[in-house]
Amino acid sequence: MEYPQDHIVHKSEPIGERITHYGPDADQVIEFFGESNTGKQLLLIHGGYWRPTIDRAHLRPLAEALAQRNFRIALLEYRRVQGRPDDYLSDVLTAIRSLPEEEMILIGHSAGAHLALLAGREVRNCSLILALSPVADLQLGIKENLGDGAIQLFLGEEKGALERLDPIRLSAAKTNIHLMHSEHDFIPLEVAHRYYREKLAEGARIKFTLVPDADHFALVDPRSAGLGILLQALSEIE
């Protein structure tokens, strides 16, 4: 099967320098920023409660800000068909494996952090998973009715999906994991912190930071103080 040709983005477009396809679907694309930079390779995975109406566009300002600081950015898009939950992780892994094999850092936000925690378990060349406001405990998220049933819509009727795709039920990735949660996040703190406590007890290389005076989007908004916190976390990995 032939995929669409890579798309070189015109400079007038407020998006990345290049978009490449890793599959035949329109959403199976990676958008690149700062390709000529010499810094670390960062893979950004957007959130949006796994809904098809929310795509990677809201992470472009962060991608641009990180590229301006010499990082190389791959902003991932993936199919978001609710009720087909395995496709989300499959797409993220396929996207990652389509890239040159080099050391990389996975950065996921919200539902994207959920996918980063899962994908990092299968990516050998990942030196850090930076999970921002992660939905790390799906069962607790269902109990809290996150996003008015967003988790139930994501999982659908897929048999065994909760057991396969709930990070807290699975072993942690064998790499550095740094969870960050905002003090005023609409995702309850316990959704991330219970995962942290359990994986720490299991021996994972895991760290937790509560970001004061911040909301859900602070860590992905380059206009906020969260950018400095994110950069500090990235600087700690050699």
TIVO-545432 format. One record per atom (N, C-alpha, C): residue in three letters; atom name; x, y, z. Coordinates in steps of 0.02 Angstrom, whole numbers, plus 50000, padded with zeros to 5 digits. Atoms other than C-alpha are relative to their C-alpha. Layout:
! residues N
NODE   residuo   atomo       u       v       w
NODE       ALA      CA       X       Y       Z
...
! end
This chain:
! residues 238
NODE   residuo   atomo       u       v       w
NODE       MET       N   50042   49940   50000
NODE       MET      CA   50000   50000   50000
NODE       MET       C   50044   50062   50000
NODE       GLU       N   49962   49938   50003
NODE       GLU      CA   50067   50171   49953
NODE       GLU       C   49968   50052   50044
NODE       TYR       N   50024   49946   49958
NODE       TYR      CA   50052   50310   50079
NODE       TYR       C   50005   50066   49961
NODE       PRO       N   49992   49935   50032
NODE       PRO      CA   50027   50492   50029
NODE       PRO       C   50072   50025   50006
NODE       GLN       N   49933   49973   49999
NODE       GLN      CA   50187   50585   49989
NODE       GLN       C   50008   50048   50059
NODE       ASP       N   49986   49951   49947
NODE       ASP      CA   50271   50686   50126
NODE       ASP       C   49981   50069   49975
NODE       HIS       N   50023   49933   50017
NODE       HIS      CA   50203   50861   50130
NODE       HIS       C   50048   50052   50029
NODE       ILE       N   49957   49945   49977
NODE       ILE      CA   50325   51006   50138
NODE       ILE       C   49956   50060   50010
NODE       VAL       N   50046   49946   49982
NODE       VAL      CA   50235   51145   50227
NODE       VAL       C   50027   50067   49978
NODE       HIS       N   49980   49932   50020
NODE       HIS      CA   50239   51320   50154
NODE       HIS       C   50013   50042   50063
NODE       LYS       N   49981   49961   49942
NODE       LYS      CA   50320   51445   50271
NODE       LYS       C   49944   50045   50025
NODE       SER       N   50055   49957   49979
NODE       SER      CA   50161   51549   50273
NODE       SER       C   49950   49964   50045
NODE       GLU       N   50045   50038   49958
NODE       GLU      CA   50069   51409   50360
NODE       GLU       C   50025   49999   50072
NODE       PRO       N   49978   49998   49929
NODE       PRO      CA   50072   51422   50551
NODE       PRO       C   50006   49931   50030
NODE       ILE       N   49991   50069   49976
NODE       ILE      CA   50123   51240   50570
NODE       ILE       C   50073   49979   49991
NODE       GLY       N   49931   50023   50001
NODE       GLY      CA   50278   51132   50562
NODE       GLY       C   50034   50007   49933
NODE       GLU       N   49959   49994   50060
NODE       GLU      CA   50416   51126   50434
NODE       GLU       C   49984   49945   49949
NODE       ARG       N   50013   50057   50043
NODE       ARG      CA   50363   50957   50365
NODE       ARG       C   49951   49954   50033
NODE       ILE       N   50047   50050   49974
NODE       ILE      CA   50225   50829   50384
NODE       ILE       C   50012   49936   49960
NODE       THR       N   49990   50064   50034
NODE       THR      CA   50255   50646   50347
NODE       THR       C   49945   49951   50022
NODE       HIS       N   50053   50050   49986
NODE       HIS      CA   50129   50502   50339
NODE       HIS       C   50032   49934   50021
NODE       TYR       N   49978   50067   49980
NODE       TYR      CA   50157   50339   50432
NODE       TYR       C   49946   49947   49987
NODE       GLY       N   50055   50045   50017
NODE       GLY      CA   49993   50261   50372
NODE       GLY       C   49955   50034   49950
NODE       PRO       N   50043   49974   50054
NODE       PRO      CA   49855   50285   50243
NODE       PRO       C   49946   50048   50023
NODE       ASP       N   50053   49957   49975
NODE       ASP      CA   49732   50376   50356
NODE       ASP       C   50025   50073   50005
NODE       ALA       N   49982   49929   49997
NODE       ALA      CA   49729   50567   50354
NODE       ALA       C   50028   50020   50068
NODE       ASP       N   49975   49984   49932
NODE       ASP      CA   49763   50567   50542
NODE       ASP       C   50065   49964   50018
NODE       GLN       N   49938   50037   49985
NODE       GLN      CA   49915   50453   50531
NODE       GLN       C   50060   50040   49973
NODE       VAL       N   49947   49955   50022
NODE       VAL      CA   50041   50593   50516
NODE       VAL       C   50043   50022   50059
NODE       ILE       N   49954   49970   49952
NODE       ILE      CA   50190   50669   50606
NODE       ILE       C   50020   50068   49973
NODE       GLU       N   49982   49932   50019
NODE       GLU      CA   50226   50855   50602
NODE       GLU       C   50066   50017   50035
NODE       PHE       N   49932   49989   49974
NODE       PHE      CA   50407   50909   50624
NODE       PHE       C   50014   50075   50009
NODE       PHE       N   49978   49933   49984
NODE       PHE      CA   50479   51066   50703
NODE       PHE       C   50075   49997   50018
NODE       GLY       N   49930   49997   49981
NODE       GLY      CA   50663   51114   50719
NODE       GLY       C   50042   49942   49976
NODE       GLU       N   49965   50059   50024
NODE       GLU      CA   50728   50974   50610
NODE       GLU       C   50075   50011   49992
NODE       SER       N   49928   49987   50007
NODE       SER      CA   50895   51060   50584
NODE       SER       C   50035   50012   50066
NODE       ASN       N   49970   49989   49934
NODE       ASN      CA   50923   51081   50771
NODE       ASN       C   50043   49941   50020
NODE       THR       N   49954   50052   49977
NODE       THR      CA   51052   50980   50865
NODE       THR       C   49981   49973   50069
NODE       GLY       N   50019   50021   49933
NODE       GLY      CA   50959   50957   51030
NODE       GLY       C   49964   49933   50000
NODE       LYS       N   50032   50064   49989
NODE       LYS      CA   50863   50809   51098
NODE       LYS       C   49937   49993   49956
NODE       GLN       N   50060   50016   50039
NODE       GLN      CA   50725   50723   50998
NODE       GLN       C   49941   49991   50048
NODE       LEU       N   50059   50002   49958
NODE       LEU      CA   50556   50754   51081
NODE       LEU       C   49940   49979   49958
NODE       LEU       N   50062   50021   50032
NODE       LEU      CA   50395   50665   51031
NODE       LEU       C   49942   50024   50041
NODE       LEU       N   50057   49973   49964
NODE       LEU      CA   50238   50759   51079
NODE       LEU       C   49937   49962   49980
NODE       ILE       N   50063   50036   50011
NODE       ILE      CA   50073   50666   51100
NODE       ILE       C   49945   50041   50032
NODE       HIS       N   50052   49956   49975
NODE       HIS      CA   49921   50777   51117
NODE       HIS       C   49945   49961   50036
NODE       GLY       N   50058   50028   49966
NODE       GLY      CA   49770   50746   51228
NODE       GLY       C   49935   50021   49968
NODE       GLY       N   50067   49984   50026
NODE       GLY      CA   49587   50791   51213
NODE       GLY       C   49949   49947   50017
NODE       TYR       N   50047   50053   49978
NODE       TYR      CA   49503   50647   51306
NODE       TYR       C   49984   49950   49945
NODE       TRP       N   50006   50050   50053
NODE       TRP      CA   49530   50534   51154
NODE       TRP       C   49944   50016   49949
NODE       ARG       N   50057   49982   50043
NODE       ARG      CA   49393   50630   51060
NODE       ARG       C   50024   50018   49929
NODE       PRO       N   49980   49986   50069
NODE       PRO      CA   49398   50646   50869
NODE       PRO       C   50000   50074   49984
NODE       THR       N   50005   49928   50014
NODE       THR      CA   49359   50832   50878
NODE       THR       C   50060   50039   50023
NODE       ILE       N   49941   49964   49974
NODE       ILE      CA   49523   50876   50965
NODE       ILE       C   50063   49969   49971
NODE       ASP       N   49940   50026   50032
NODE       ASP      CA   49684   50859   50868
NODE       ASP       C   50063   50035   50026
NODE       ARG       N   49934   49977   49977
NODE       ARG      CA   49867   50909   50881
NODE       ARG       C   50009   50075   49996
NODE       ALA       N   49990   49928   50013
NODE       ALA      CA   49839   51092   50834
NODE       ALA       C   50017   50038   50064
NODE       HIS       N   49989   49961   49939
NODE       HIS      CA   49837   51150   51015
NODE       HIS       C   50070   49990   50030
NODE       LEU       N   49931   50009   49977
NODE       LEU      CA   50014   51082   51043
NODE       LEU       C   50051   50033   49953
NODE       ARG       N   49952   49968   50046
NODE       ARG      CA   50090   51175   50895
NODE       ARG       C   50038   50057   50033
NODE       PRO       N   49961   49946   49968
NODE       PRO      CA   50135   51330   50999
NODE       PRO       C   50055   49972   50045
NODE       LEU       N   49949   50030   49958
NODE       LEU      CA   50227   51218   51122
NODE       LEU       C   50056   49971   49957
NODE       ALA       N   49950   50029   50045
NODE       ALA      CA   50314   51126   50980
NODE       ALA       C   50046   50055   49972
NODE       GLU       N   49961   49945   50026
NODE       GLU      CA   50370   51292   50906
NODE       GLU       C   50046   50029   50054
NODE       ALA       N   49960   49972   49945
NODE       ALA      CA   50430   51356   51076
NODE       ALA       C   50059   49955   50016
NODE       LEU       N   49946   50047   49985
NODE       LEU      CA   50532   51199   51107
NODE       LEU       C   50051   49998   49943
NODE       ALA       N   49954   49998   50057
NODE       ALA      CA   50605   51205   50931
NODE       ALA       C   50044   50062   50003
NODE       GLN       N   49961   49939   49993
NODE       GLN      CA   50661   51383   50965
NODE       GLN       C   50055   49993   50052
NODE       ARG       N   49949   50013   49949
NODE       ARG      CA   50761   51312   51110
NODE       ARG       C   50044   49941   49981
NODE       ASN       N   49952   50048   50030
NODE       ASN      CA   50857   51192   50997
NODE       ASN       C   49979   49927   50004
NODE       PHE       N   50024   50069   50001
NODE       PHE      CA   50751   51035   51024
NODE       PHE       C   49974   49984   49930
NODE       ARG       N   50031   50025   50061
NODE       ARG      CA   50695   50929   50877
NODE       ARG       C   49933   49968   50019
NODE       ILE       N   50067   50019   49979
NODE       ILE      CA   50508   50899   50885
NODE       ILE       C   49964   49960   49947
NODE       ALA       N   50046   50038   50042
NODE       ALA      CA   50397   50765   50812
NODE       ALA       C   49932   50002   50036
NODE       LEU       N   50067   49993   49972
NODE       LEU      CA   50215   50808   50846
NODE       LEU       C   49955   49948   49967
NODE       LEU       N   50036   50058   50027
NODE       LEU      CA   50112   50649   50826
NODE       LEU       C   49925   50014   49995
NODE       GLU       N   50073   50005   50005
NODE       GLU      CA   49935   50634   50762
NODE       GLU       C   49983   49926   49994
NODE       TYR       N   50021   50070   50000
NODE       TYR      CA   49837   50473   50776
NODE       TYR       C   49924   49997   49990
NODE       ARG       N   50072   50008   50010
NODE       ARG      CA   49666   50404   50733
NODE       ARG       C   49965   50001   50068
NODE       ARG       N   50038   49992   49938
NODE       ARG      CA   49535   50447   50863
NODE       ARG       C   49928   49978   49988
NODE       VAL       N   50066   50028   50011
NODE       VAL      CA   49388   50332   50833
NODE       VAL       C   49978   49968   50065
NODE       GLN       N   50021   50025   49935
NODE       GLN      CA   49299   50306   50997
NODE       GLN       C   49968   49931   49993
NODE       GLY       N   50023   50068   50003
NODE       GLY      CA   49260   50126   51035
NODE       GLY       C   50049   49954   49965
NODE       ARG       N   49946   50040   50030
NODE       ARG      CA   49419   50068   50944
NODE       ARG       C   50065   50018   50036
NODE       PRO       N   49945   49973   49958
NODE       PRO      CA   49543   50099   51086
NODE       PRO       C   50069   49974   49981
NODE       ASP       N   49934   50026   50016
NODE       ASP      CA   49683   49986   51026
NODE       ASP       C   50032   50037   49942
NODE       ASP       N   49973   49963   50057
NODE       ASP      CA   49702   50092   50868
NODE       ASP       C   50042   50059   50024
NODE       TYR       N   49964   49941   49976
NODE       TYR      CA   49761   50240   50972
NODE       TYR       C   50072   49982   50016
NODE       LEU       N   49932   50020   49982
NODE       LEU      CA   49910   50151   51047
NODE       LEU       C   50037   49971   49941
NODE       SER       N   49968   50028   50060
NODE       SER      CA   49945   50056   50887
NODE       SER       C   50027   50055   49955
NODE       ASP       N   49977   49945   50042
NODE       ASP      CA   49957   50219   50791
NODE       ASP       C   50060   50035   50030
NODE       VAL       N   49943   49967   49968
NODE       VAL      CA   50072   50300   50919
NODE       VAL       C   50063   49958   49992
NODE       LEU       N   49942   50043   50007
NODE       LEU      CA   50188   50150   50914
NODE       LEU       C   50024   49997   49928
NODE       THR       N   49981   50001   50070
NODE       THR      CA   50186   50142   50724
NODE       THR       C   50035   50065   49980
NODE       ALA       N   49969   49936   50014
NODE       ALA      CA   50226   50327   50715
NODE       ALA       C   50071   50003   50027
NODE       ILE       N   49934   49999   49970
NODE       ILE      CA   50372   50309   50834
NODE       ILE       C   50048   49956   49962
NODE       ARG       N   49957   50047   50034
NODE       ARG      CA   50441   50159   50741
NODE       ARG       C   50015   50022   49929
NODE       SER       N   49985   49974   50067
NODE       SER      CA   50434   50254   50577
NODE       SER       C   50057   50050   50000
NODE       LEU       N   49948   49951   49994
NODE       LEU      CA   50564   50376   50643
NODE       LEU       C   50069   49967   50005
NODE       PRO       N   49933   50029   49991
NODE       PRO      CA   50753   50350   50642
NODE       PRO       C   50009   49977   50073
NODE       GLU       N   49991   50027   49933
NODE       GLU      CA   50805   50244   50791
NODE       GLU       C   50056   50037   50036
NODE       GLU       N   49954   49962   49960
NODE       GLU      CA   50888   50363   50911
NODE       GLU       C   49968   50014   50067
NODE       GLU       N   50028   49985   49934
NODE       GLU      CA   50867   50415   51092
NODE       GLU       C   49947   50054   49994
NODE       MET       N   50055   49952   50004
NODE       MET      CA   50703   50506   51116
NODE       MET       C   49966   50007   50068
NODE       ILE       N   50039   49986   49940
NODE       ILE      CA   50593   50581   51250
NODE       ILE       C   49927   50005   49979
NODE       LEU       N   50072   49997   50013
NODE       LEU      CA   50405   50553   51250
NODE       LEU       C   49968   50050   50047
NODE       ILE       N   50036   49952   49960
NODE       ILE      CA   50300   50698   51309
NODE       ILE       C   49926   49995   49981
NODE       GLY       N   50071   50005   50012
NODE       GLY      CA   50114   50670   51326
NODE       GLY       C   49961   50043   50048
NODE       HIS       N   50042   49957   49958
NODE       HIS      CA   49977   50782   51393
NODE       HIS       C   49931   49969   50006
NODE       SER       N   50068   50024   49987
NODE       SER      CA   49817   50719   51474
NODE       SER       C   49989   49930   49971
NODE       ALA       N   50008   50065   50032
NODE       ALA      CA   49751   50576   51366
NODE       ALA       C   50062   49981   49961
NODE       GLY       N   49937   50014   50034
NODE       GLY      CA   49913   50592   51268
NODE       GLY       C   50053   49974   50048
NODE       ALA       N   49955   50027   49949
NODE       ALA      CA   50007   50560   51431
NODE       ALA       C   49983   49928   50015
NODE       HIS       N   50021   50070   49993
NODE       HIS      CA   49904   50402   51453
NODE       HIS       C   50032   49957   49945
NODE       LEU       N   49970   50038   50055
NODE       LEU      CA   49964   50346   51281
NODE       LEU       C   50076   49997   50005
NODE       ALA       N   49927   50000   49992
NODE       ALA      CA   50144   50397   51319
NODE       ALA       C   50022   49948   50052
NODE       LEU       N   49983   50049   49949
NODE       LEU      CA   50146   50290   51477
NODE       LEU       C   49995   49929   49972
NODE       LEU       N   50007   50066   50030
NODE       LEU      CA   50086   50141   51375
NODE       LEU       C   50053   49988   49947
NODE       ALA       N   49953   50008   50055
NODE       ALA      CA   50196   50170   51223
NODE       ALA       C   50071   49992   50026
NODE       GLY       N   49932   50003   49973
NODE       GLY      CA   50352   50195   51329
NODE       GLY       C   50019   49930   50024
NODE       ARG       N   49986   50069   49979
NODE       ARG      CA   50337   50015   51388
NODE       ARG       C   50029   49959   49942
NODE       GLU       N   49980   50039   50059
NODE       GLU      CA   50375   49957   51209
NODE       GLU       C   50053   50034   49958
NODE       VAL       N   49950   49963   50038
NODE       VAL      CA   50501   50086   51149
NODE       VAL       C   50066   49996   50036
NODE       ARG       N   49936   50012   49966
NODE       ARG      CA   50679   50035   51191
NODE       ARG       C   50044   50063   50004
NODE       ASN       N   49955   49943   50004
NODE       ASN      CA   50762   50199   51143
NODE       ASN       C   49971   50063   50032
NODE       CYS       N   50030   49944   49964
NODE       CYS      CA   50657   50309   51258
NODE       CYS       C   50038   50011   50066
NODE       SER       N   49962   49986   49939
NODE       SER      CA   50760   50394   51394
NODE       SER       C   49957   50033   50054
NODE       LEU       N   50043   49966   49951
NODE       LEU      CA   50616   50486   51478
NODE       LEU       C   49929   50001   49973
NODE       ILE       N   50071   49987   50014
NODE       ILE      CA   50426   50487   51481
NODE       ILE       C   49980   50057   50045
NODE       LEU       N   50023   49941   49963
NODE       LEU      CA   50363   50657   51532
NODE       LEU       C   49924   50002   49993
NODE       ALA       N   50073   50007   50002
NODE       ALA      CA   50179   50632   51575
NODE       ALA       C   49968   50059   50036
NODE       LEU       N   50029   49938   49974
NODE       LEU      CA   50087   50797   51599
NODE       LEU       C   49925   49991   50012
NODE       SER       N   50070   50011   49981
NODE       SER      CA   49920   50786   51691
NODE       SER       C   49974   49934   49972
NODE       PRO       N   50017   50063   50033
NODE       PRO      CA   49911   50602   51645
NODE       PRO       C   49936   49968   50026
NODE       VAL       N   50056   50043   49981
NODE       VAL      CA   49753   50498   51645
NODE       VAL       C   50031   49931   50010
NODE       ALA       N   49959   50059   49987
NODE       ALA      CA   49855   50359   51725
NODE       ALA       C   49962   49944   50034
NODE       ASP       N   50040   50050   49965
NODE       ASP      CA   49715   50266   51814
NODE       ASP       C   49930   50004   49969
NODE       LEU       N   50063   49997   50036
NODE       LEU      CA   49569   50232   51696
NODE       LEU       C   49941   49981   50045
NODE       GLN       N   50055   50021   49957
NODE       GLN      CA   49464   50142   51826
NODE       GLN       C   49978   50056   50047
NODE       LEU       N   50016   49944   49957
NODE       LEU      CA   49474   50288   51946
NODE       LEU       C   49969   50057   49958
NODE       GLY       N   50028   49950   50044
NODE       GLY      CA   49441   50405   51800
NODE       GLY       C   49927   49987   49982
NODE       ILE       N   50070   50019   50013
NODE       ILE      CA   49281   50310   51761
NODE       ILE       C   49958   50017   50062
NODE       LYS       N   50036   49985   49938
NODE       LYS      CA   49229   50325   51943
NODE       LYS       C   49989   50075   50008
NODE       GLU       N   50005   49927   49996
NODE       GLU      CA   49262   50513   51934
NODE       GLU       C   49961   50030   49942
NODE       ASN       N   50037   49978   50059
NODE       ASN      CA   49166   50524   51769
NODE       ASN       C   50037   50055   49962
NODE       LEU       N   49960   49950   50034
NODE       LEU      CA   49307   50617   51685
NODE       LEU       C   49972   50015   49931
NODE       GLY       N   50023   49979   50066
NODE       GLY      CA   49252   50717   51534
NODE       GLY       C   49931   49975   49982
NODE       ASP       N   50069   50024   50013
NODE       ASP      CA   49070   50662   51554
NODE       ASP       C   49999   49934   49963
NODE       GLY       N   50000   50067   50029
NODE       GLY      CA   49107   50482   51514
NODE       GLY       C   50051   49990   49945
NODE       ALA       N   49951   50004   50054
NODE       ALA      CA   49260   50510   51403
NODE       ALA       C   50035   49932   49997
NODE       ILE       N   49964   50064   50000
NODE       ILE      CA   49346   50350   51458
NODE       ILE       C   49955   49944   49974
NODE       GLN       N   50046   50051   50025
NODE       GLN      CA   49192   50243   51428
NODE       GLN       C   49991   50005   49925
NODE       LEU       N   50006   49991   50073
NODE       LEU      CA   49173   50318   51254
NODE       LEU       C   50063   49976   49964
NODE       PHE       N   49936   50022   50028
NODE       PHE      CA   49357   50287   51218
NODE       PHE       C   50003   49923   49997
NODE       LEU       N   49994   50073   49997
NODE       LEU      CA   49350   50105   51274
NODE       LEU       C   49946   49964   49961
NODE       GLY       N   50055   50033   50034
NODE       GLY      CA   49180   50065   51199
NODE       GLY       C   49984   49933   50029
NODE       GLU       N   50018   50068   49978
NODE       GLU      CA   49128   49884   51207
NODE       GLU       C   50056   49950   49989
NODE       GLU       N   49944   50043   50015
NODE       GLU      CA   49300   49816   51168
NODE       GLU       C   50015   49955   50060
NODE       LYS       N   49991   50046   49945
NODE       LYS      CA   49318   49661   51275
NODE       LYS       C   50073   50001   50024
NODE       GLY       N   49934   50001   49970
NODE       GLY      CA   49465   49671   51394
NODE       GLY       C   50040   50064   49990
NODE       ALA       N   49963   49939   50015
NODE       ALA      CA   49512   49847   51339
NODE       ALA       C   50026   50034   50063
NODE       LEU       N   49978   49967   49938
NODE       LEU      CA   49519   49915   51516
NODE       LEU       C   50061   49965   50028
NODE       GLU       N   49942   50036   49974
NODE       GLU      CA   49639   49778   51569
NODE       GLU       C   50062   50012   49958
NODE       ARG       N   49943   49991   50045
NODE       ARG      CA   49750   49805   51416
NODE       ARG       C   50028   50071   50001
NODE       LEU       N   49982   49930   50014
NODE       LEU      CA   49752   49995   51416
NODE       LEU       C   49999   50044   50062
NODE       ASP       N   50000   49960   49939
NODE       ASP      CA   49744   50050   51598
NODE       ASP       C   50072   50000   50029
NODE       PRO       N   49930   50001   49979
NODE       PRO      CA   49922   50105   51644
NODE       PRO       C   50012   49973   50070
NODE       ILE       N   49988   50021   49931
NODE       ILE      CA   49902   50071   51830
NODE       ILE       C   49997   49925   50007
NODE       ARG       N   50004   50074   49997
NODE       ARG      CA   49863   49887   51794
NODE       ARG       C   50061   49967   49969
NODE       LEU       N   49944   50028   50038
NODE       LEU      CA   50022   49864   51692
NODE       LEU       C   50066   50019   50033
NODE       SER       N   49934   49981   49975
NODE       SER      CA   50206   49865   51733
NODE       SER       C   50021   50066   49968
NODE       ALA       N   49977   49936   50027
NODE       ALA      CA   50289   50034   51711
NODE       ALA       C   50056   49989   49949
NODE       ALA       N   49945   50002   50048
NODE       ALA      CA   50409   50070   51570
NODE       ALA       C   50066   49997   50037
NODE       LYS       N   49934   50007   49969
NODE       LYS      CA   50590   50026   51608
NODE       LYS       C   50044   50058   49980
NODE       THR       N   49963   49939   50013
NODE       THR      CA   50648   50205   51588
NODE       THR       C   49982   50052   50052
NODE       ASN       N   50019   49947   49954
NODE       ASN      CA   50638   50369   51682
NODE       ASN       C   49930   50025   49984
NODE       ILE       N   50069   49975   50008
NODE       ILE      CA   50459   50427   51710
NODE       ILE       C   49993   50060   50047
NODE       HIS       N   50012   49940   49960
NODE       HIS      CA   50415   50601   51770
NODE       HIS       C   49928   50021   49989
NODE       LEU       N   50069   49979   50002
NODE       LEU      CA   50233   50637   51810
NODE       LEU       C   49996   50072   50025
NODE       MET       N   50013   49931   49978
NODE       MET      CA   50179   50819   51822
NODE       MET       C   49925   50011   50002
NODE       HIS       N   50071   49988   49993
NODE       HIS      CA   50009   50871   51885
NODE       HIS       C   49990   50071   50026
NODE       SER       N   50013   49930   49981
NODE       SER      CA   49938   51047   51900
NODE       SER       C   49956   50004   50062
NODE       GLU       N   50037   49992   49938
NODE       GLU      CA   49872   51107   52067
NODE       GLU       C   49926   50010   49989
NODE       HIS       N   50070   49985   50013
NODE       HIS      CA   49709   51171   51992
NODE       HIS       C   49974   49963   49938
NODE       ASP       N   50020   50041   50058
NODE       ASP      CA   49687   51034   51862
NODE       ASP       C   49929   49974   50009
NODE       PHE       N   50067   50030   49995
NODE       PHE      CA   49512   50973   51821
NODE       PHE       C   50003   49924   50003
NODE       ILE       N   49989   50071   49988
NODE       ILE      CA   49584   50796   51821
NODE       ILE       C   50021   49993   50073
NODE       PRO       N   49982   50006   49929
NODE       PRO      CA   49589   50744   52005
NODE       PRO       C   50072   49977   50009
NODE       LEU       N   49930   50017   49985
NODE       LEU      CA   49763   50733   52078
NODE       LEU       C   50010   49925   50009
NODE       GLU       N   49992   50070   49984
NODE       GLU      CA   49733   50555   52135
NODE       GLU       C   50006   49956   49938
NODE       VAL       N   49996   50039   50062
NODE       VAL      CA   49716   50494   51954
NODE       VAL       C   50073   49991   49979
NODE       ALA       N   49929   50006   50014
NODE       ALA      CA   49902   50528   51932
NODE       ALA       C   50039   49973   50060
NODE       HIS       N   49959   50015   49942
NODE       HIS      CA   49964   50510   52110
NODE       HIS       C   49994   49927   50021
NODE       ARG       N   50006   50071   49982
NODE       ARG      CA   49895   50335   52140
NODE       ARG       C   50045   49958   49955
NODE       TYR       N   49954   50035   50045
NODE       TYR      CA   49989   50276   51985
NODE       TYR       C   50072   50009   50024
NODE       TYR       N   49933   49987   49976
NODE       TYR      CA   50146   50359   52051
NODE       TYR       C   50017   49957   50061
NODE       ARG       N   49986   50037   49939
NODE       ARG      CA   50132   50277   52222
NODE       ARG       C   50008   49925   49986
NODE       GLU       N   49997   50072   50013
NODE       GLU      CA   50100   50104   52153
NODE       GLU       C   50063   49981   49961
NODE       LYS       N   49941   50016   50041
NODE       LYS      CA   50240   50109   52023
NODE       LYS       C   50064   50012   50039
NODE       LEU       N   49942   49989   49957
NODE       LEU      CA   50362   50182   52149
NODE       LEU       C   50011   49939   50044
NODE       ALA       N   49996   50059   49957
NODE       ALA      CA   50323   50036   52264
NODE       ALA       C   50023   49939   49961
NODE       GLU       N   49980   50056   50042
NODE       GLU      CA   50353   49917   52118
NODE       GLU       C   50072   50007   49975
NODE       GLY       N   49930   49990   50019
NODE       GLY      CA   50527   49990   52091
NODE       GLY       C   50013   50039   49937
NODE       ALA       N   49991   49960   50061
NODE       ALA      CA   50498   50102   51941
NODE       ALA       C   50043   50061   50013
NODE       ARG       N   49960   49938   49996
NODE       ARG      CA   50616   50248   51906
NODE       ARG       C   49952   50058   49987
NODE       ILE       N   50055   49954   50010
NODE       ILE      CA   50478   50374   51934
NODE       ILE       C   50004   50059   50048
NODE       LYS       N   49998   49937   49962
NODE       LYS      CA   50462   50553   51996
NODE       LYS       C   49932   50034   49992
NODE       PHE       N   50064   49964   50002
NODE       PHE      CA   50310   50660   52036
NODE       PHE       C   50011   50073   50019
NODE       THR       N   49997   49928   49985
NODE       THR      CA   50296   50850   52031
NODE       THR       C   49930   50029   49997
NODE       LEU       N   50063   49962   49999
NODE       LEU      CA   50143   50950   52083
NODE       LEU       C   50018   50072   49983
NODE       VAL       N   49984   49933   50023
NODE       VAL      CA   50146   51115   51990
NODE       VAL       C   49951   50050   50032
NODE       PRO       N   50045   49955   49963
NODE       PRO      CA   50077   51255   52101
NODE       PRO       C   49970   50054   49954
NODE       ASP       N   50034   49945   50034
NODE       ASP      CA   49954   51387   52040
NODE       ASP       C   49995   49990   49925
NODE       ALA       N   50004   50016   50072
NODE       ALA      CA   49931   51300   51873
NODE       ALA       C   49935   49963   49986
NODE       ASP       N   50060   50037   50021
NODE       ASP      CA   49780   51235   51777
NODE       ASP       C   50021   49944   49952
NODE       HIS       N   49988   50059   50042
NODE       HIS      CA   49764   51088   51658
NODE       HIS       C   50046   50015   49941
NODE       PHE       N   49964   49985   50061
NODE       PHE      CA   49841   51178   51510
NODE       PHE       C   50066   50038   50011
NODE       ALA       N   49941   49959   49987
NODE       ALA      CA   49982   51272   51596
NODE       ALA       C   50064   49969   49974
NODE       LEU       N   49938   50032   50020
NODE       LEU      CA   50115   51144   51556
NODE       LEU       C   50009   49993   49925
NODE       VAL       N   49993   50002   50073
NODE       VAL      CA   50079   51148   51370
NODE       VAL       C   49989   50069   49968
NODE       ASP       N   50008   49932   50024
NODE       ASP      CA   50055   51336   51356
NODE       ASP       C   50067   50036   50006
NODE       PRO       N   49934   49969   49995
NODE       PRO      CA   50222   51417   51312
NODE       PRO       C   50000   50071   50028
NODE       ARG       N   50005   49933   49971
NODE       ARG      CA   50157   51584   51376
NODE       ARG       C   49999   49998   50076
NODE       SER       N   50007   50007   49927
NODE       SER      CA   50144   51516   51553
NODE       SER       C   50067   49981   50032
NODE       ALA       N   49940   50019   49963
NODE       ALA      CA   50272   51481   51688
NODE       ALA       C   50014   49925   49994
NODE       GLY       N   49991   50072   50008
NODE       GLY      CA   50244   51297   51651
NODE       GLY       C   50055   49981   49952
NODE       LEU       N   49947   50015   50049
NODE       LEU      CA   50365   51306   51505
NODE       LEU       C   50067   49994   50035
NODE       GLY       N   49937   50003   49964
NODE       GLY      CA   50509   51341   51623
NODE       GLY       C   50006   49935   50040
NODE       ILE       N   50000   50063   49962
NODE       ILE      CA   50460   51191   51730
NODE       ILE       C   50013   49941   49954
NODE       LEU       N   49990   50053   50050
NODE       LEU      CA   50453   51082   51575
NODE       LEU       C   50073   49999   49978
NODE       LEU       N   49930   49997   50021
NODE       LEU      CA   50624   51142   51518
NODE       LEU       C   50047   49975   50054
NODE       GLN       N   49959   50025   49945
NODE       GLN      CA   50697   51106   51690
NODE       GLN       C   49999   49924   50002
NODE       ALA       N   50006   50073   50000
NODE       ALA      CA   50631   50928   51683
NODE       ALA       C   50040   49969   49943
NODE       LEU       N   49962   50025   50057
NODE       LEU      CA   50708   50905   51511
NODE       LEU       C   50076   50005   50011
NODE       SER       N   49929   49990   49988
NODE       SER      CA   50875   50972   51570
NODE       SER       C   50030   49950   50049
NODE       GLU       N   49976   50048   49950
NODE       GLU      CA   50886   50840   51706
NODE       GLU       C   50020   49933   49969
NODE       ILE       N   49982   50062   50034
NODE       ILE      CA   50905   50700   51578
NODE       ILE       C   50059   50013   49954
NODE       GLU       N   49939   49991   50041
NODE       GLU      CA   51080   50688   51505
NODE       GLU       C   49999   49951   49942
! end
